[in-house]
Amino acid sequence: MAKITILGCGYGTALGVLYSKYGHEVMTWTKFDSEAEELRSSREHKRLLPGVKLPDNLGVTTDPSCVAGADIVVVCIPSAFYLEAIRAVKHYINKSTVIVNASKGLEEATGKRLSELIRGELPENPVAVITGPCHAEEIARFVPTTEVCAAYDSDTAKYIQATLSNECYRIYTNDDVTGCELGGVLKNPIALGCGIARGMGLGDNTVAALMTRGMTEITRLAVALGASWKTFTGMAGIGDLIVTCTSNHSRNFRAGFLIGQGTPAAEAVASVGTVEGYLNSKTAFRLAQERSIDTPIIEQIVNVCYNGCDPRKSINALMTRESKHEREVFWMD
């Protein structure tokens, strides 16, 4: 069994419930005193995980030194606050501790992946990424779930797989850190678009088109950023896309639904909470433009969310684009 510290008490609380059940020594960390006190006193995350009782052996703290002596530190912090959290705890982390990114975002200013931020701050530590089709609401209720772990060396990925896998949480390994991380990031704007379509009253045909062509955009951009196209046939690609584009558990989908019904984008996001697809759509589109990569769906998400475009005009713009062949030649290079 491992000593695990989890940074972040949103999705991190769900992982804490899971890891605690299977015998690990787990501490969750938040910088917010009020959040920590509520979780300690009620033993429930009433906003995110109503009805899920926190195990007695799951700790909650605001002390950044809680990472000292941990075998594994799992980072579940929104991208906008990610670097701040790493810097708050970095001086207490042992060099042998495995740092795992479980968040799905990009640093807005630089476009860096979150594991790149970890490596910049903790260059001597082994670093891994866990990603794939999962919702906190189901993880915390022990619904059978599969994810993928990618690491910068194979031994680290195998260690995380062997340590954290259990009868309801199966981990595969992958050597494509870039692809696995980008899959988790780039599906978010597509899920936002699927929510918008549903909010507009559009049907299965439209959502299927957005998901399928969205996966083309995700793969096209990710390959340009150094990923392998093969990664997107698996958990970090099509798996995560499906679960995020089709479920009301998805904050991206829920925010998109409100936008499709006519709620201004910023207001919709504020009512839902952290919506990485909203935060990272501009960053993803900028990365695509810098590399001359065609991402028309992501472009229209940016237009709707930031430029005040009517979603109906965005759908029309996508449907009336120049006709072309479906297959992407570079996929099979």
Buried (B, 14 or more C-beta within 10 A) or exposed (E): EBBBBBBBBBBBBBBBBBBBBBEBBBBBBBBEEEBBEBBEEEBBBEEBBEEBEBBEEBBBBBEBEBBBBBBBBBBBBBBBBBBEBBEBBBEBBEEEBBBBBBBBBBBBEEBBBBBBBBBEBBEEBBBBBBBBBBBBBBBBBBEEBBBBBBBBEEEBBBBBBEBBBBEBBBBBBBBBBBBBBBBBBBBBBBBBBBBBBBBBEBEEEBBEBBBEBBBBBBBBBBBBBEBBBEBBBBBBBBBBBBBBBBBEBBBBBBBBBBBBBEBEBEEBBEEBEBBBBBBBBBBBBBBBEEEEBBBBBBBBBBBBBBEEBEBEEBBEBBEEEEEEEEEEEEBEE
